[in-house]
Amino acid sequence: MFRVSEWTDQKVETIIGNLLRAGVSLAAIVVLIGGSIFLVRHGLEPANYRVFAGEPSDLRHWDGIAWSSLRLRGRGIIQLGLLFLLATPVTRVAFAAFAFAMERDWLYVAVSIFVFLILLYSLLGSGF
Amino acid sequence: MTNLEFTALVALGSFTAGFLGSLTGLGGGVVLVPFLTLLFKVDIRYAVGASLVSVIATSSGAAAAYVKEGFSNIRIGMFLEIATTLGALFGAFLAAVVSTKSIGVIFGLVLLYSAYMSTKQQRDTYTDDPPDPLATRLGMNGVYPSLTGPREYHVHRVPLGFSLMFGAGALSGLLGIGSGAVKVLAMDQAMGIPFKVSTTTSNFMIGVTAAASAGVYLSRGYIDPALAMPVMLGVLAGSLIGARILAKTKTQQLRIVFGGVIALLGLEMLYQALTGKI
């Protein structure tokens, strides 16, 4: 007897579901850590979100976010957690492309890769 | 107000929004932006950015639970994500060029529409018509578990559904919401997909759609970490707990109450935007 590892839609969706949950959990923990650092340091300062100034560049782009996280800045670490969160659906699409390839469904490999590229375009826009 | 007080209040409000949103199936994102802009006077662009983040979190967090039921259709989802992600990019670019007043007006109208949709019965618009040949070629027709055993369904009017999904994505990118109401319109009404299949599949799509516009928001500096933190964590916790309780409660009355709240927020949003306060 031999077993063929079968890539059914149901199995793929279960893996994807777990993948998403893991990504969100990781993101939530990092955001919580960053938020705690931020509140310990700046909790008693006045909050102001009425005026729209836009975030400084080290909280907009992945390199600035990495730089500021490494210096253990609370706001930088929160953004890092949010980057993990954004990466979660992207990973899911990439995995779907892989799973469709296992099923030899080339049409949907192409569809998944197309969606992946759109997401990449949006995320890497954060590099400019 | 200090950062500590602000964080605590926003977390509490976000928790409530997430809780009621998942309990009623209407989604928390749609009340989050009005809550932040009307109550806390947060600039609408920051509010939308924070809301987008929370939408990704809840969609992804709930997916694991949805998958077990075996309703979602990964092919329909992936194919329509082409439309929603392109729409989301378009919406995110629109957000930079239109005034906050216009965003407020559009938001108000979407809230009123969502409130109207919440009064409608969740019923299958099932037909025995032959499927759209395009849907067959795309392998979208499927089977879902029903009380009487596995049941086949066919997908109709793919081009119409696809176009509506582009609109849903654009609204999501512009307003930071999951656009559940529009997605239901596209999948239930236009494509004739069974209700259970369309809601679970749309939940999968929401995270991917929101991620497409969130990247643009982040690089534009519209996502403020100190605001996004309590919003994301609050909505996520609220929606996960809401989903747990959902199985044990009857939500029809709650749905009507929450629908009423959404309608009031819609009117207030319209009023504030038209009088130039947003």
Interface residues (C-beta under 8 A of the other chain):
Chain A: D9 Q10 V12 E13 T14 I16 G17 N18 L20 R21 G23 V24 A27 A28 V31 L32 G34 G35 F38 L39 H42 G43 L44 E45 P46 A47 Y49 R50 V51 F52 G54 E55 P56 S57 L59 R60 H61 G74 R75 G76 I78 Q79 L82 L83 L85 L86 T88 P89 V90 R92 V93 A96 D105 L107 Y108 V111 S112 F114 V115 I118 L119 Y121 S122 L123 L124 G125 S126 G127 F128
Chain B: M1 T2 N3 L4 E5 F6 T7 F40 K41 V42 D43 R45 Y46 V53 I56 A57 S59 S60 G61 A63 A64 A65 Y66 V67 K68 G70 S72 I74 R75 M78 F79 E81 I82 T85 L86 A88 L89 A92 L138 G139 G207 V208 A210 A211 A212 S213 A214 G215 V216 L218 S219 R220 G221 Y222 I223 D224 P225 A226 L227 A228 M229 P230 M232 L233 L236
